[in-house]
Amino acid sequence: QKEVEQDPGPLSVPEGAIVSLNCTYSNSAFQYFMWYRQYSRKGPELLMYTYSSGNKEDGRFTAQVDKSSKYISLFIRDSQPSDSATYLCASPEGTEAGTALIFGKGTTLSVSS
Amino acid sequence: NAGVTQTPKFRVLKTGQSMTLLCAQDMNHEYMYWYRQDPGMGLRLIHYSVGEGTTAKGEVPDGYNVSRLKKQNFLLGLESAAPSQTSVYFCASSSGTSTGELFFGEGSRLTVL
């Protein structure tokens, strides 16, 4: 079992919908959590990161971490066709500087206009 | 500013052939990584480097070798390609900050027949 699990979808929603993307993780030592966005035939790009528990908001995007249940969420409000992409959750596998990230499998989102 | 550049972008190999993927970054990052991305498997770490002249194994290192002779370059080699190595390969680099942001190239699509 991977240390970061993510439902691959695909997920299809109409424009303007609220989208919820979710991951679970198994390693209690994980402290940082990231969401990467990957457009088709492109490399992933960092969308948001959070530390420990709580919420972090950036425009239409909100990242949420619940360490008690080992649950990571990304909410997208007023979704747009330009949000159509694969979203990957990730966490550093260690605490050392430059430690590699462990990624979930990614959830593919399609927003129709 | 080019960021992370991967060459070649596409390649078709026959089983048993060898090849090298080149990754170059111009951000003076200390840390570099090679991932492969397969449908249903997500991003998996092959090898990584924490500095010039260093390399280390990731989750799926078998069948690959790497070298980091210069800080800005990270090479991934396949000595005897197998169909199981058909994948999209992503190189990434990081400055090692606590946010853990990885900067990815656009990927190299490899098909082994």
Interface residues (C-beta under 8 A of the other chain):
Chain A: K2 Q6 P8 Y32 M34 R41 K42 G43 P44 E45 L46 Y49 Y51 L88 A90 P92 A97 G98 T99 A100 L101 I102 F103 G104 K105 G106
Chain B: V4 E30 Y31 Y33 Y35 G40 M41 G42 L43 R44 L45 Y48 V50 G58 F90 A92 S94 S95 G96 T97 S98 T99 G100 E101 L102 F104 G105 E106 G107
